[in-house]
């Protein structure tokens, strides 16, 4: 397993692994290390230790030597030119009209590279600006676009809590902060209350989020019904840190604050009472409406109820029946009436006037049909023996109709 030491370039920066070689280094020592951009001045974060190969990313660079007083003096001299370089670069940015805001300028340890940090809402084409700056400072120029959090980390400041910004003091990485963390901690969703100097959500929201989740899991959720010393009620609020809940009582509608032990004791008492009553066979009345099948079973039980002997005495069937009086004649029972059905008369369509003889024949035919369609008076059915069919004599009505027809013909002739 390789032996490494932890090196940090800034007080709140990340820790990188370097090969200490044979140097005896301690925490806080100033050293010169070899990087991909040349030699840099850094500080030891932790002493040598063994780590696995999986933890090493890329090539393991060596520690060149300890930093001397001349190295520190040279670095301090280069820092004096940072403000001047930043001002001259701002003038060039204004000349080119680029939408960018300069944040900081830094020289490398050997002075061979000058880096400018800036912020912008979108990508900026600064190729011509780099050429102008290279001719002005006679060195290598780098422009890096950073975000608002990195800007606050470089510039530093005081947070809403009154302390130095966490990202400037000790925070190496930016934790992922969401608005859900503020909701879980019951913080007001006001941007001015939950935002930091950088204009983003406070990084400290992630510090205690896991503890809030664990403590909230021990409290009853909002909307649940609990048993309190004053009766049942609905939970409408929570105090996570105090481990208390706000309960609206069902009896009075008042809102009271209860500790978790109070609710636990009241619930245990109700459970113990319910178990005792269940052991005695006392069960609470069901408030549920019986199903349709149960109603049918209940109706069948009522219909097939076995009457007692005392109740059977009240029935009319057991009373003595008197014999019929000889002076009272029995009422005759009439047969049921048979409803007669009328036969609708056929409607005749008007015909064009022709010969009078044909018209008269049509009238006679219609009269004969109407008379034959009239139903006979209803009579009660009688049991008769079948008789052989006999010849029926023509009725009087048909004879009179025939005589009328002959008379009319004679008059016409």
C-alpha positions in Angstrom: 0.0 0.0 0.0 1.4 3.4 -0.9 2.3 5.9 1.8 1.0 9.5 1.2 0.5 12.8 3.0 -2.5 15.1 2.7 -1.8 18.5 1.1 -4.2 21.4 1.0 -3.6 24.5 -1.2 -6.2 26.7 0.6 -7.5 26.7 4.1 -11.0 25.4 3.1 -9.9 23.6 -0.1 -9.8 19.9 -0.8 -7.1 17.5 0.4 -4.9 15.9 -2.2 -2.5 13.0 -1.9 1.2 13.5 -2.5 4.3 11.3 -2.1 6.2 12.5 0.9 9.4 10.6 -0.1 11.9 10.7 2.8 10.7 14.0 4.2 9.5 14.2 7.8 6.4 16.4 7.5 3.9 17.5 10.2 0.5 19.1 10.0 0.7 22.8 9.2 4.1 22.7 7.5 4.6 24.8 4.3 5.9 22.7 1.4 6.5 23.1 -2.3 4.8 20.4 -4.4 4.8 19.5 -8.1 1.5 19.8 -10.0 0.4 19.7 -13.6 0.6 23.5 -13.7 4.1 23.7 -12.2 5.3 24.2 -8.6 2.8 25.4 -6.0 3.0 26.5 -2.4 0.8 24.4 -0.1 0.3 23.2 3.5 0.3 19.8 5.0 -3.2 18.7 6.1 -2.3 15.3 7.7 0.9 13.3 8.2 2.0 10.3 6.3 -0.3 7.3 6.2 -1.0 4.2 4.1 -4.0 4.2 1.8 -5.4 1.8 -0.7 -4.8 2.1 -4.4 -8.4 2.8 -5.1 -8.3 6.0 -3.2 -5.5 7.4 -5.4 -6.8 9.2 -8.5 -4.3 9.7 -11.3 -0.5 9.9 -10.9 0.9 10.4 -7.4 3.0 13.6 -7.5 6.0 14.1 -5.1 6.6 16.7 -2.5 9.6 18.7 -3.7 10.9 20.2 -0.5 10.0 22.3 2.5 9.1 25.9 1.9 11.8 28.4 3.0 11.5 32.0 4.1 12.5 33.2 0.7 9.7 31.3 -0.9 7.1 32.9 1.5 8.6 36.4 0.8 8.4 35.9 -2.9 4.7 34.7 -2.7 3.9 37.8 -0.6 5.5 40.1 -3.2 3.4 38.6 -6.0 0.3 39.1 -4.0 0.8 42.8 -4.0 0.2 42.9 -7.8 -3.1 41.1 -7.6 -5.2 44.3 -7.2 -3.4 46.1 -9.9 -3.7 43.2 -12.4 -7.5 43.0 -11.6 -8.0 46.7 -12.3 -6.2 46.6 -15.6 -8.1 43.5 -16.7 -11.4 45.2 -15.8 -10.5 48.1 -18.2 -9.9 45.7 -21.0 -13.2 43.9 -20.3 -15.0 47.2 -20.5 -13.3 48.0 -23.8 -14.4 44.7 -25.4 -17.9 45.0 -23.9 -18.0 41.5 -22.5 -20.8 40.5 -20.0 -18.5 39.2 -17.3 -17.7 40.2 -13.7 -14.2 39.8 -12.4 -13.8 38.3 -9.0 -10.1 37.7 -8.3 -6.6 37.5 -9.8 -3.9 35.2 -8.7 -0.2 34.6 -9.7 1.3 31.2 -9.5 4.2 30.4 -7.2 6.9 31.0 -9.8 5.1 33.9 -11.4 4.8 32.2 -14.8 1.0 32.2 -14.9 -1.7 34.8 -14.1 -5.2 33.5 -13.5 -8.4 35.6 -13.5 -11.6 34.3 -12.0 -14.9 35.8 -13.2 -18.7 35.1 -13.1 -21.2 35.4 -16.0 -24.7 34.3 -16.7 -23.7 32.7 -20.0 -20.6 31.6 -21.9 -18.3 34.4 -22.9 -16.0 34.5 -25.9 -12.8 36.0 -24.4 -10.2 34.9 -26.9 -9.3 38.4 -28.0 -9.2 39.5 -24.4 -6.7 36.8 -23.5 -4.4 38.0 -26.3 -4.5 41.6 -25.1 -3.8 40.6 -21.5 -0.9 38.4 -22.6 0.7 41.3 -24.4 0.1 43.6 -21.4 1.4 41.3 -18.6 4.1 39.4 -20.6 3.1 36.1 -19.0 0.6 33.2 -19.5 -3.0 34.2 -19.0 -5.9 32.0 -17.8 -9.5 32.9 -17.4 -11.8 30.7 -15.3 -15.5 31.1 -15.0 -16.9 30.2 -11.6 -20.2 30.0 -9.9 -21.8 32.2 -7.1 -20.7 29.7 -4.4 -17.1 29.8 -5.5 -17.2 33.6 -5.6 -18.4 33.7 -2.0 -15.7 31.2 -1.0 -12.9 33.3 -2.6 -14.1 36.7 -1.3 -15.2 35.5 2.1 -17.7 37.3 4.3 -20.1 37.0 7.3 -23.1 34.8 7.1 -26.7 35.5 8.5 -25.6 33.7 11.7 -22.9 36.3 12.4 -20.0 33.9 11.8 -17.4 33.6 8.9 -18.8 31.8 5.9 -18.6 28.0 6.2 -17.2 27.7 2.7 -14.4 30.1 3.5 -13.6 28.6 7.0 -13.7 24.8 6.7 -16.1 23.5 4.1 -14.1 21.7 1.4 -17.1 20.5 -0.8 -20.5 21.9 -1.4 -23.2 19.7 -0.1 -26.4 19.2 -2.2 -29.0 21.4 -0.7 -32.7 21.3 -1.7 -35.8 23.1 -0.6 -37.1 19.9 0.9 -34.5 20.2 3.7 -36.0 23.6 4.7 -39.5 22.1 4.7 -38.4 19.1 6.9 -36.9 21.6 9.4 -40.1 23.7 9.5 -38.2 26.8 8.3 -40.1 29.7 6.6 -39.9 29.4 2.9 -38.7 33.0 2.5 -35.7 33.5 0.2 -34.2 36.1 2.4 -34.3 33.7 5.4 -32.9 30.5 3.9 -30.5 32.0 1.4 -26.8 32.8 2.0 -24.5 35.6 0.8 -24.1 33.8 -2.5 -27.8 34.0 -3.2 -28.2 30.2 -3.0 -29.7 28.0 -0.3 -27.7 27.9 3.0 -25.2 25.1 3.1 -25.9 24.6 6.8 -29.4 23.2 5.9 -27.7 19.9 5.2 -25.9 19.7 8.5 -28.8 18.6 10.7 -31.1 17.3 8.1 -30.5 13.6 9.0 -31.1 14.3 12.7 -34.4 16.1 11.9 -35.5 13.1 9.8 -34.7 10.7 12.7 -36.5 12.8 15.3 -39.5 13.4 13.1 -39.9 9.7 12.6 -40.7 9.4 16.3 -43.6 11.8 16.2 -47.1 11.1 14.9 -47.7 12.5 11.4 -50.1 15.4 10.8 -53.7 14.4 10.3 -53.4 11.3 12.5 -55.7 10.8 15.6 -54.1 10.2 19.0 -55.3 9.7 22.5 -54.4 12.5 24.9 -55.1 12.9 28.7 -58.0 15.2 27.6 -59.5 12.8 25.1 -58.9 12.0 21.4 -57.7 14.6 19.0 -56.1 15.3 15.6 -52.4 16.2 15.2 -52.1 19.5 13.4 -48.5 20.5 14.1 -45.1 19.3 15.4 -42.2 20.6 17.4 -39.4 18.3 16.3 -36.6 19.6 18.6 -38.9 19.7 21.6 -40.5 16.4 20.7 -44.0 17.8 21.1 -47.2 17.8 19.0 -50.1 20.2 18.6 -53.4 18.4 19.0 -56.9 19.7 18.2 -59.2 18.0 20.7 -62.4 16.5 19.2 -64.6 17.3 22.2 -63.9 21.1 22.6 -62.0 22.0 19.4 -59.2 23.5 21.5 -55.5 23.2 20.4 -53.2 21.9 23.1 -49.5 21.0 23.2 -48.6 17.5 24.4 -45.3 15.7 25.0 -44.8 12.3 23.4 -44.7 10.5 26.8 -48.2 12.0 27.7 -49.7 10.6 24.5 -47.9 7.3 24.9 -49.3 6.8 28.5 -52.8 7.8 27.5 -52.8 5.4 24.5 -51.5 2.6 26.7 -54.3 3.2 29.2 -56.9 3.0 26.5 -55.4 -0.2 25.0 -55.3 -1.8 28.5 -58.9 -0.9 29.1 -59.9 -2.3 25.7 -58.1 -5.5 26.4 -59.7 -5.9 29.8 -63.2 -5.5 28.3 -62.4 -7.9 25.5 -61.3 -10.5 28.1 -64.6 -10.0 29.9 -66.5 -10.5 26.6 -67.6 -6.8 26.4 -67.2 -5.5 23.0 -68.1 -2.0 21.8 -71.2 -1.6 19.7 -70.5 -1.7 16.0 -71.2 1.6 14.2 -70.9 0.0 10.8 -74.1 -0.3 8.7 -74.9 -4.0 8.2 -74.6 -5.3 4.7 -77.5 -6.2 2.5 -76.9 -9.9 3.1 -77.2 -9.4 6.9 -80.5 -7.5 6.5 -81.9 -10.3 4.5 -80.9 -12.9 7.1 -82.5 -10.7 9.8 -85.8 -10.5 7.8 -85.8 -14.3 7.3 -85.4 -14.8 11.0 -88.4 -12.5 11.7 -90.6 -14.3 9.1 -89.7 -17.7 10.5 -90.0 -16.7 14.2 -91.4 -19.5 16.4 -94.2 -17.9 18.3 -94.6 -18.8 22.0 -97.7 -20.5 23.3 -98.9 -17.3 25.1 -98.7 -15.2 21.9 -100.5 -17.9 19.9 -103.6 -17.3 22.0 -104.0 -13.9 20.4 -104.4 -15.3 16.9 -107.9 -15.3 15.3 -107.5 -18.9 14.1 -108.0 -20.4 17.5 -111.3 -18.6 18.3 -114.5 -20.8 18.2 -116.4 -20.5 14.9 -120.3 -20.2 15.2 -122.5 -22.4 12.9 -124.3 -20.5 10.1 -127.9 -19.4 10.9 -130.6 -21.3 9.0 -132.6 -18.2 8.4 -129.9 -16.5 6.5 -129.7 -17.4 2.8 -126.3 -17.9 1.4 -125.3 -15.2 -1.0 -125.1 -16.5 -4.6 -121.7 -16.5 -6.1 -121.7 -14.9 -9.6 -119.4 -16.1 -12.3 -116.7 -13.7 -13.3 -117.7 -11.2 -16.0 -116.1 -11.7 -19.4 -114.9 -8.5 -20.9 -116.1 -8.1 -24.5 -113.7 -7.0 -27.1 -114.9 -4.6 -29.7 -114.0 -5.2 -33.3 -112.8 -2.1 -35.0 -114.7 -1.2 -38.1 -112.6 -1.4 -41.2 -112.0 2.0 -42.8 -112.9 2.2 -46.5 -111.0 4.4 -48.8 -113.0 6.7 -51.0 -113.5 5.5 -54.5 -114.3 7.6 -57.6 -117.9 7.9 -58.6 -118.9 5.3 -61.1 -122.1 3.4 -61.9 -124.8 3.8 -59.2 -125.4 0.1 -59.2 -121.8 -0.6 -58.1 -122.0 2.0 -55.4 -125.2 0.5 -54.0 -123.6 -2.9 -53.9 -120.6 -1.6 -52.0 -122.9 0.0 -49.4 -124.8 -3.2 -48.9 -121.6 -5.2 -48.5 -120.3 -2.8 -45.8 -123.6 -2.9 -44.0 -123.6 -6.7 -43.9 -120.0 -6.8 -42.6 -120.8 -4.3 -39.8 -123.8 -6.3 -38.6 -121.8 -9.5 -38.6 -119.0 -7.9 -36.6 -121.2 -6.9 -33.7 -120.4 -9.2 -30.7 -123.1 -11.3 -29.0 -124.0 -10.4 -25.4 -121.7 -12.1 -22.9 -123.2 -15.0 -21.1 -121.7 -17.2 -18.3 -120.1 -20.4 -19.6 -122.4 -23.4 -19.3 -121.4 -27.0 -19.6 -123.3 -28.3 -22.6 -123.1 -31.6 -24.5 -121.8 -31.3 -28.0 -124.6 -31.4 -30.6 -124.3 -32.1 -34.3 -124.3 -29.0 -36.5 -127.7 -28.0 -37.8 -128.7 -25.9 -40.7 -129.2 -22.3 -39.7 -132.1 -20.3 -41.1 -131.5 -16.8 -42.5 -132.0 -14.2 -39.9 -134.8 -11.5 -40.1 -132.3 -8.7 -40.5 -130.7 -10.2 -43.5 -134.1 -10.9 -45.1 -135.2 -7.3 -44.6 -131.9 -6.1 -46.1 -132.5 -8.2 -49.2 -136.1 -6.9 -49.6 -134.9 -3.3 -49.4 -132.3 -3.9 -52.1 -135.0 -5.4 -54.5 -137.3 -2.5 -54.0 -134.6 0.0 -54.8 -133.7 -1.8 -58.0 -137.4 -1.9 -59.1 -137.6 1.9 -58.6 -134.5 2.5 -60.7 -135.8 0.4 -63.5 
